[in-house]
Amino acid sequence: MRSRRTSSACALSRPYPLSQSKSGARLDAALPADFSAKEVTLSKSQTRRRAPSSYVSLFVPAGRRRWWHYHYRCPSCGLYQLGRSPRLEDVTGPRRAGCGHELVVVVARTYGGQA
């Protein structure tokens, strides 16, 4: 029969119960019943930086190819990425690149016809 091990790493990562703060006050008691995470505002030091823009070259569907193809360079790491989308509206906007960085895709130029 295996005995339960207590790990000091677990105690270090969570020194107090989830429903209590460091001061001992209950966290769930201070929140209103209709609380949602969207209402939380972060302080100036905790705000996230805006994702960098990546300018893509867009290829219009032609011949047997029915999807929009695009390629771009990640502004964070410099890797080149390829993508495709069935609709033009899905090409632009915020996304996570294949390398894992968050970015905002903006169409810089279009090849292969009038779009």
N, C-alpha and C positions, 0 to 999 in steps of 0.2 A: 504494500500500500504506500502510495506516495504522500509525503507530507507537504503541506503548503509552505512555500518559501516566502519570506518577506524580503523584499529587495530595497536597498537604500536608494536606488535610482528612482523607484516609484515614489518614495517619500520625498525626494528632492524635487521631482517634477510637479508634485501636487501637495504642497505642505498643509493645505486646509481643505475641508470638504467643498465640493462644487457649489453648494448653496450658501456658503459663507464667504465673506471677504476676509482680508487679513485682520481687520479690526474686530471681527466676530459678528458683524451685522449680517443679517440674512439678505442676500441679494434679491431673491424672488419677492420678498415682502415690499421692497422699494419700487418695484415695477408695476405700472397700471395693468389692469386685466387685458386691455386691448393694445398692448405694446407690440410693435413690430420692429424688425431690424432696420427698416427703411428710415425710421425716425431718428436714428442715432447720428449725431453730428460729431465729427472728429475735430480735435484741436488742430491748430495750425501746424504743429510739428508732426502730426500723425496723418496728414492728408497724403494721398497717393499722387505720384507724379503722373502727368498726362502721358499716355503712350505715344511714342514717336511715330511720325507719318512715314509711310513707305509708298513711293510712287511706282505704280505698276505699268507695264506695257501690256496692253489688252489686244487679243486677237479675235476678230469677229468670226462667228461660225461660217464656214464655207465648204462647199462640196458635201462629202459624207460626214464631215465633222459638224455636230449639232450643238455643241456646248461652247461657251466662251472660255478661252484659255488665256492665262495671264502669267507673267513672271515678274519677280521683284527681288531686290536685295534687302536683306534684313538690316535695318539701320543700327542695331545693337551689336551684332556679331559679324556682319558682312557676308553671311552665307546667302547663296542664291536659292530661291524657292520657286516652285512651279505650282500652279493651281488651276482649277477649272470649275465652272459653275453652269448649271442649266439656264439660269436667268441672269440678265445683266445687273439687276438690283442686288443680287447676292454677292457680287464681286467687291463692292466697296463697303467700308465700315470697319468697326473694331473687330479684331480677331487675334487668335494666338497662332503664330507662325509654326512651321514644322520644327524649328529649332527650339521652340518653347517660349520665345519672347512675345510679349503683347505688343501689338502695333495697330495703327489705323491705316487701312488701305485706301489710297487715292489714285484714280486713273490719271496718268500723265500723258499717255499717247495711245492712239488706237491704230491698229494695222489691219489691212485687208478689207476695207470698205468703209462706207459711211455708217456711223453708229449714232 
